[in-house]
Amino acid sequence: MNPEQILEIGREAIWVMVVVGAPGMLAALLVGLTIAVLQALTQIQEAAVAFVPKILGVAAALVVAMPWTLGVLQRFTTELFARIAATGGAP
């Protein structure tokens, strides 16, 4: 493999990492924003109030997105192994 191919694989790996992490992060963002608005409206400023719903929201998002996430990871891994096999495997 030449350096350009290695950089391309690294770029794709970072993109896959961002895509796979997006559902959990978006769920945390939406739940956190909702809880923050509710806390501002009710003037309840307790950190523990936001923690449990955020954890439950992230867990639910990860469970719902699991089939899609596994598909993305499977495609990336299959493509990576195919590239390794095409170059002969050894450095």
PyMOL commands that set and color helices and strands:
alter all, ss='L'
color gray80, all
select helices_A, chain A and resi 3-42+47-87
alter helices_A, ss='H'
color red, helices_A
deselect
rebuild
show_as cartoon
